Amino acid sequence: MIGKYVPIETKKLTGRVYLDEIIYVEKALRKTILVTEKEKIALYCDMGFIKAYTDDRFLDCHRSYLFNMDKIKQMTEQTVVLENGDSIPLGRDCFRAGRKVYRNYLHKKKKE
């Protein structure tokens, strides 16, 4: 697989995770969890480190989550439903802002 990636380093693992594989990123206390199609990888880093490696397909509408918009199945009733079946509730303002960005992203992708 060729493309952009996030470098990862844990006690047991050093490698990379391609952006195409990331479904979403979750900040949980001191850990940042990369949720991919195959696994969850916990890193000790802040969300800013991950954001530095992402591109415009990543939705940053909440301080604890970063969504790959290519992996969003739908956004409904203040919830983001992802391709892997995870549903993540968001606050009203965050949901409204995120839905607007997601809608614009879908229209942009349609034109390409």
C-alpha positions as a Markdown table, in Angstrom:
| # | Residue | x | y | z |
|---|---|---|---|---|
| 1 | Met | 0.0 | 0.0 | 0.0 |
| 2 | Ile | 1.4 | 3.4 | -1.0 |
| 3 | Gly | 0.2 | 6.6 | 0.6 |
| 4 | Lys | 0.3 | 8.9 | 3.5 |
| 5 | Tyr | 0.7 | 7.4 | 6.9 |
| 6 | Val | 1.0 | 8.1 | 10.6 |
| 7 | Pro | 4.2 | 6.9 | 12.2 |
| 8 | Ile | 3.6 | 4.9 | 15.4 |
| 9 | Glu | 5.8 | 3.8 | 18.2 |
| 10 | Thr | 4.8 | 1.8 | 21.3 |
| 11 | Lys | 6.8 | -0.4 | 23.7 |
| 12 | Lys | 6.1 | -3.4 | 21.4 |
| 13 | Leu | 5.7 | -1.9 | 18.0 |
| 14 | Thr | 7.3 | 0.6 | 15.7 |
| 15 | Gly | 5.8 | 1.1 | 12.3 |
| 16 | Arg | 3.2 | 3.1 | 10.4 |
| 17 | Val | -0.6 | 3.2 | 9.8 |
| 18 | Tyr | -1.8 | 4.3 | 6.5 |
| 19 | Leu | -4.5 | 7.1 | 6.5 |
| 20 | Asp | -6.7 | 4.9 | 4.2 |
| 21 | Glu | -6.8 | 2.3 | 7.0 |
| 22 | Ile | -7.8 | 4.7 | 9.8 |
| 23 | Ile | -11.5 | 4.8 | 10.6 |
| 24 | Tyr | -11.3 | 7.2 | 13.5 |
| 25 | Val | -8.9 | 8.4 | 16.2 |
| 26 | Glu | -10.1 | 8.7 | 19.8 |
| 27 | Lys | -8.4 | 10.6 | 22.7 |
| 28 | Ala | -8.9 | 8.7 | 25.9 |
| 29 | Leu | -7.1 | 10.2 | 28.9 |
| 30 | Arg | -3.4 | 10.1 | 28.2 |
| 31 | Lys | -3.8 | 7.6 | 25.3 |
| 32 | Thr | -4.7 | 8.3 | 21.7 |
| 33 | Ile | -6.3 | 5.3 | 20.0 |
| 34 | Leu | -6.1 | 4.7 | 16.3 |
| 35 | Val | -9.1 | 2.6 | 15.2 |
| 36 | Thr | -8.3 | 0.9 | 11.9 |
| 37 | Glu | -10.1 | -1.7 | 9.9 |
| 38 | Lys | -8.1 | -4.5 | 11.6 |
| 39 | Glu | -7.1 | -3.3 | 15.0 |
| 40 | Lys | -7.0 | -0.6 | 17.7 |
| 41 | Ile | -3.6 | 0.9 | 18.4 |
| 42 | Ala | -3.0 | 2.8 | 21.7 |
| 43 | Leu | -0.3 | 5.5 | 21.6 |
| 44 | Tyr | 0.9 | 7.9 | 24.3 |
| 45 | Cys | 0.7 | 11.1 | 22.3 |
| 46 | Asp | -1.6 | 14.1 | 21.9 |
| 47 | Met | -4.2 | 14.5 | 19.2 |
| 48 | Gly | -2.0 | 17.3 | 17.6 |
| 49 | Phe | 0.7 | 14.7 | 16.8 |
| 50 | Ile | -1.9 | 12.6 | 14.8 |
| 51 | Lys | -3.4 | 15.7 | 13.1 |
| 52 | Ala | 0.0 | 16.8 | 11.8 |
| 53 | Tyr | 0.0 | 13.7 | 9.6 |
| 54 | Thr | -3.7 | 13.7 | 8.4 |
| 55 | Asp | -5.2 | 15.5 | 5.4 |
| 56 | Asp | -8.5 | 17.1 | 4.4 |
| 57 | Arg | -10.5 | 13.9 | 4.6 |
| 58 | Phe | -10.3 | 13.9 | 8.4 |
| 59 | Leu | -13.1 | 15.6 | 10.3 |
| 60 | Asp | -12.0 | 17.5 | 13.4 |
| 61 | Cys | -15.2 | 18.6 | 15.0 |
| 62 | His | -14.6 | 17.3 | 18.5 |
| 63 | Arg | -11.6 | 17.5 | 20.7 |
| 64 | Ser | -11.7 | 13.8 | 21.5 |
| 65 | Tyr | -12.4 | 12.4 | 18.0 |
| 66 | Leu | -10.9 | 12.7 | 14.5 |
| 67 | Phe | -13.0 | 10.9 | 11.8 |
| 68 | Asn | -12.0 | 9.7 | 8.4 |
| 69 | Met | -14.9 | 11.0 | 6.3 |
| 70 | Asp | -14.3 | 8.3 | 3.8 |
| 71 | Lys | -15.3 | 5.8 | 6.6 |
| 72 | Ile | -18.4 | 7.6 | 7.8 |
| 73 | Lys | -21.5 | 5.6 | 6.9 |
| 74 | Gln | -24.0 | 8.3 | 8.0 |
| 75 | Met | -24.5 | 11.1 | 10.4 |
| 76 | Thr | -27.9 | 11.1 | 12.2 |
| 77 | Glu | -29.5 | 12.4 | 15.4 |
| 78 | Gln | -26.2 | 13.7 | 16.8 |
| 79 | Thr | -24.5 | 10.4 | 16.1 |
| 80 | Val | -21.7 | 9.5 | 13.7 |
| 81 | Val | -22.1 | 5.9 | 12.4 |
| 82 | Leu | -18.9 | 4.5 | 10.9 |
| 83 | Glu | -18.3 | 1.6 | 8.5 |
| 84 | Asn | -17.1 | -0.7 | 11.2 |
| 85 | Gly | -20.4 | -0.3 | 13.0 |
| 86 | Asp | -19.2 | 2.0 | 15.8 |
| 87 | Ser | -21.7 | 4.8 | 16.7 |
| 88 | Ile | -20.2 | 7.9 | 18.4 |
| 89 | Pro | -22.6 | 10.5 | 19.9 |
| 90 | Leu | -21.7 | 14.1 | 19.6 |
| 91 | Gly | -23.0 | 17.3 | 21.2 |
| 92 | Arg | -25.4 | 19.4 | 19.3 |
| 93 | Asp | -23.0 | 22.1 | 18.3 |
| 94 | Cys | -20.2 | 19.8 | 17.4 |
| 95 | Phe | -22.6 | 17.6 | 15.4 |
| 96 | Arg | -24.0 | 20.6 | 13.4 |
| 97 | Ala | -20.5 | 21.9 | 12.6 |
| 98 | Gly | -19.3 | 18.4 | 11.7 |
| 99 | Arg | -22.3 | 17.6 | 9.5 |
| 100 | Lys | -21.8 | 20.8 | 7.5 |
| 101 | Val | -18.1 | 19.9 | 6.9 |
| 102 | Tyr | -19.1 | 16.3 | 6.0 |
| 103 | Arg | -21.8 | 17.5 | 3.6 |
| 104 | Asn | -19.3 | 19.8 | 1.8 |
| 105 | Tyr | -16.8 | 17.0 | 1.6 |
| 106 | Leu | -19.3 | 14.7 | 0.0 |
| 107 | His | -20.3 | 17.3 | -2.6 |
| 108 | Lys | -16.6 | 17.9 | -3.3 |
| 109 | Lys | -15.9 | 14.2 | -3.8 |
| 110 | Lys | -18.9 | 13.9 | -6.1 |
| 111 | Lys | -17.5 | 16.5 | -8.4 |
| 112 | Glu | -14.1 | 14.8 | -8.6 |
